[in-house]
Amino acid sequence: MKILVVGGGGREHAIIRALKKSPDCGEIWCAPGNGGIGYDARCRDIKATDVEAMVAFAQEEKFDYVVVAQDDPLALGMVDALAAVGIPAFGPDKAAARIEASKVFSKNLMKKYGIPTAAYETFDDPAKAMEYIRAQNRWPVVIKADGLALGKGVLICEDEPAAEAGIQEIMLDKKFGASGSRVVVEEFLTGPEVSVLSFTDGKVVKPMVSSMDHKRACDNDTGLNTGGMGTIAPNPYYTPAVAQRCMEEIFLPTIRAMEAEGCPFKGCLYFGLMLTPDGPKVIEYNCRFGDPEAQVVLPLLDSDLLTVMNACTNGTLADTEVKFRDGAAACVILASGGYPVSYEKGKEITGLTEGQLPGAEDVTVYHAGTAVKDGKLVTSGGRVLGVTATGGDLPAALAKAYQAADQIHFDKLHRRSDIGRRALQALEAQK
């Protein structure tokens, strides 16, 4: 099969490298891709959000299958546009992608179908939002932009001045553009966070191995929120008993709710969960693979990714095996100094050959923000590389990932040194 992957970051690189293992995978392209992805796929510089140009390119190149990996093109209806010209794609259509593209839609869905989540209200008037927050007088409070905001449109406000500043930033200053025209104000939940990506064909849901993201920019979960500074899988807090409960109370009810609403979800549905003292609750849904969760989940997939994706598209997931191997995976993100605010680009990256670490076993370097300039690999984004290692257990995977990361250099490189520490503490406590 001739395949196109839409997007250009670490997640897309992880998807491409997993697809390439399939005997049915022929020529593979990525649009727009990036410098490092260029070692594994042919890249075409088309904006992921340019639905018209992407569909025209898919027709021109006669792709057999398209994987729409990024949230924006899914929300814009790229899967619908591809279907209209007879090209099958992996990912939800526009109506189903609302589960991520509109926080208001997803919160109302959970309320209607009794899916456990934080108590909330929605507002399109900044004054009314503040009035509600003051009346609740419960701190901290969570304020979320309704629409897509690159994973950054969520503010946790410790007091009234912080909440006022948050409402100002999202609704009045429009930091996230039109995404902030409406907000969701919700109660602050406590407990360990778990990410569970799942394959679904609209009727059947098959969860992938669980993972744990590290959102804050600096060690000890300090600094600004980012798109993710590293991940580990599996997540030790996600026990078989918790998994069973999530399947019965969250996963299946969500798939059934989407079908009942006339917008069945096909593709990868990401459940962002909080394991609260009252049981698991949904913090957020994503309509695609998480980034950098995909970078630890896909290396542990034993099944053929292309076969599984096709089954999601064709509605045959019930008859398709989805199997993950034992062991663990860890991903350490190498970022540009200054990320997630301002950072320089164009720094030469050393230590890699053809984008990978020569001779490193069980290690893959996923390219999130790289370019090739004058024959040299250079930085071109905030998150530059994801160094992923697999091992028999989490300590082994983490040691390998950090050893590998030590061999890669660029000016002003920033990384966290404590990825997986909380997971290791949880494993220790379980002994």
N, C-alpha and C positions, 0 to 999 in steps of 0.2 A: 504494500500500500504506500502511496505517496502522501505524506502527511505534512500539514502546516500547523505550527504551534503559535498562537497569537499572544504576544507579550515580549518582555525583554529583560527579565530579572533572574534572580537566583531560583525562584520557584519554577520558571519556565525551563531553566537549564536542568533542574532536577527531573522534570517531566520528560525532557528530551533524552536524557541519559537512561532513564528507565524504559522509555519506548524503544530505544535502540537495541535493547536486549531481546525484543520480540522477533521471532523468525518471520513474522508477517510484515515487519517494518522495512520499507524500502527507502527511497529518498526522503530526507526529512529537512524541512525548512522552518525558519523562525522569523516572525516579523513583529516589531522591528529587530529583535535580537540585540546582541551587544558583541563587543570584541571577543570576549572569551567563549561565548556561545558559538562563535564562528569556527571554533576548532571541532565542534560536534555537529553542526548543522549549517546549511546555507542560509544566509540572512538577507532580508530585503527591508530597506528602510521605509516602512509604512507605519504611520502612527497607529497604535493599537485601537485608538478611538475613532479612526477614520473608516467607518463601516462600509461606505460605498467603495472606497479604494481597495479595502481588504477583500471584499466579495469579488470585485472585478479581477483582482490578482489571483484569487482562488479559482475562478473560472478559466482565466487565461492559462494558468499552469496545470489545470485539470487535476486538482488535488482529490484524492479519494476520501480523505477524512481531515477535519479541522478540529484542533483542541483549542477552545477559547479559554485561556487560563486566567485572564485578568478581570477584575470586577467591572471596570468602566464599560468595556465593549459588551459585556453580558447585559448590563443595565440598559445599554443603548439598543439592545435587540439584535446583536450580530448573529446569534444562533438562528433567529427567525429569518433574517435576511439570507443566510446561507441555505436554509431549508427551502426558501422560496425559489432558489435556482437549482435545487436538487442536490445540494452537497450536505451530507450528514456531518454533524458536529457534536463534540462532547461539551456539555454545559447546559444550564437551564435557559429557557426562552425568556423574553423580556418580562412577562407576567410573573414567572416564578423567581426571577432575579430580584424582584422587589423585596424578598425576604432579607436581603442585605441592603439594597439600594434605598429602602425607606425604613428607618427605625420605628416610625409610627405604625406602618403596616405590620411589621413583625411583632411589636408589642401588643397591638390589637388582636392579632392572630392568636397569640399565647393566652390573652385574657379570655377570648371567645371559646377556645378549646381546652381551657384548664391546664395549660402547660406551665409548670412552675417557673416563675421569673420574679424579679424584684418588683415591688409595688411602684406605680408610676402615674404620671399625668403628662399630657402633651399640650404644647402651647405654640401659637403663632404670634402672640402679643408679649413683648418683653416685660411690660409692666405687670401683666397677669402672672407671668412665670415667677417674677420676684415676689409677688404677693403670696403665691402658693408656697414658695420656699420659706418665706418668713413665718407663715402660718404653721407650717410643719415643724419648723425650729428643731430639725434633727440633723446633726452634723457627724461626719461629712455628708455632703449630698452630691449626687452624680448628675452632670448635665451633658446631654449628647446631642450633637447636630443630627438632624433627621437623615440627611443624605450621605453620600460617599465623601470621605475626607482623608483618604490615604492611610486609614487606620489611626488617625490622630485626632478625630473630632469628639473625643470623650474627655471631659474635665472632672476631676474629683476636687470638690471645693470644701475646705476645712471650716470656713466661717462665712458670715454674711458679706463682708467686703470681697472675699474671693468669689462668692457666687455672683455678686453684682458685676465684678470684672469679667467673669465668665460669660454672663448673658450679654454684656456689652461687646465682648470679643466675637462671639458666635453670631448674635442676632443683629447687632447694630453696625459693628465694624466689618462684618461679613468676612471674617478671616478664612472661612471655608466656602466663600461664595454663596450661591443659592442653596447649598446643602444646609446652611444655617437659618433658612427662613422659618423653619419650625424646629422646636427642640423637644426632647423627652427629658423630663426631670424625674429621677428615680431614686429609690432608697439605696444606700450603700450596703452592699453585702460583704460578709467576711467569710474566709475559709480558703483552702487551697484552690488554685485555678487549674483547670484541665482543658486541653484542646482535643477534640475528637473529630477527625475528618471521616466522612463516610461516603461510600459509593451508593447511589440509589438510582433506580430506573423509574421512580414515581410510585412504585408499589412496594418493592422490597428494599430494605436498607441493610447494608453490610458495613459495619464500622471498621475503620483501619486501626492500627495500633495507636494508643493514646500518646500524647506528647505534652511537654511543658515549655512555654515560651518565657523569655526574659525581656520584658518591654523597656525597662528603664535604661538610660544610656550608660550609667556608671555602676561600679560594684556596690554590693549591698542594697540593690534596688533603689539607688538614688539617681538624681539627675532627671532630665526630661524624658517623656514618653517617646519611644521610637517605633519604627515598624517591626522591631524585634532584633535583639543583639545576640541571640543564640537559643538553641532548643535542645531538649533531650527526649528520647523515647525508649521504652514506655515510661509513662508517668506513674511513680510508685503509689500515689494517692488513689489512683484509679484501680481499685481492687475488683475481682470478679463480682463481688456482691454489689458494688457501686455500678459496675457495667450493666448488670442485670436490671437494676432499678432504672438506670438511664434509658435502656431499651424500652422498658414498659411505660415509663412516665413521660419520656421526652422524645426519643428518636421516632418510634412508631407513631405516636400521636401527632408529631409534626408532619410526617409524610402523609398521614391520613387527612390532616387539616388542610394541607395544600391541595390535595386531590378534591376534597369537599368544596374548596373555594374555587374550583375550576381552573387551577393553575398547577397541575402536578409538576413536581420538581425532579428533573433528571440531571445527573452529573455528580459533582462532588459537593455535598452539603457539610459545612463546617459548623460544629457545635462548640461554642465557647462557654464553658461551664464553670460554676462556682460550687464547691462542695461545702454548703453551709451547715450549721448545726441542725437546720430543719430538713436537710437532704439536698440533693443536687438541684441547682436552678440554672436557667439559661441566662448568660450575660449578653451574648450576641450570637447571631447566625452570620455566616459568610456563605456566599453562593459559589465558592471556588476553593481550591487548595490554599491553605495558609502559607504565608512566607515569613519566617523560615521553617514552619512546621513540615512542609513538603520535603525539605532537605534532610530530615531525619526519618520520616515515615516511609518514603519511597525506597530508600536503600534497604529497608527491612522487608519489602514486599517480595514474596516468593513467586506469586502468581504472575502471569503475563499481563502487564498493564494495558496493552492494546486490546487484548481479548476482553478484559474487564470493562474498559471504556466503551467498547462496542456493545457489550451487553447492557450497559446503562442506557445507551442511545436506542437500542433495539427492543428494550423491555424484556430481556432474557436473563436478568441478573439472578433470578431464583435458581437457574440451572448452571450458574458459573461459580467456580471455586474462587474464593478470595482468601489467600493464605499468607500469613506473615511468619518469618523465621524467628526462633528464639534469639536471645541476646539483646543488645542495646545499641543505640546510635546517639552521637552527640555532635552538635554543630556550633562552631564558634565563629561569630561574624567579625570580619576585619573591616572597620569603617574608617572613613576620612575624619581626621581631627576636626572638631567643630560640629559634626553631625549630631543632632538633627536640625541645627540652625543653619549656620553658613560654613562652607568648607571649600577648599581649593580642589581643582581637578587637574589632570594631566601629570600626576606624579608617576614616575616609572616604577613598575612592580618587578621585583627580582626574586629568584628562587624557583620559578616555575618554568617548565618546558612544555610547549604546546598547551599551555593553560593548566597543566597538572604538576604534581610533585613527583619527579622521577623516583621510581623504586619504593614508593610508600605503599605498603599493603593495606587494604581495607580503608583507604583514604580517598575521598573525592573532593576536589575543589570546585565549588559551584560559583559561577560568575554572576554577580548582581549588578555591578556598576563598573565595567571595564571597557576599554577601547583599544584598538591597535593603531598606533601613530608612528609613522616612519619605521615600521617593522618592529616597534617596541610595544609591549603591553603596558598600558597606563590606566590610572584611576579615572573614572568618569561619573561617579555618583557618590552618595552619602554612605550607603552600604556597598562595599566594594566586592568582597569575597565571602563565601561561607565555607569554612573548612569542616568537612564532615568525616567522622570515623565511625566504623562499626566494631563491636567487640563482643566477647562472651558475656560481659556484664557491663553495667554503667561505669564503674571505676576504670575498666580497661578502655572503653570507648572514649572517655574524657581524657585519659592520659595520652592516648594516641592523637586525638584531635588537637590538644595543646602542643604536643611535640611537633606535629605537622605545621601548626600555625607559627611556631618559633622559626621555621625555615623560610618564611615569606616576609618580605620587607617592602615598604614604601614610606616616603617621607610623611611624617605626622600621622602614622597609623594609630588608630585607637581601637582597643578591644576590652571586653570585660575579662577579669581573671577568675570570676567565680561562677561561671555557667555550670549548672548542675549541682551546686553546693546544697541547695534546699532539698533536692531530690535525694542526694546522698544521706543527708540528715534523716530524711523520712525513712529510707531503707534501713538505716542504723536503728531507728526507733522501733521498726517492725520486727527486729530480730528477737 
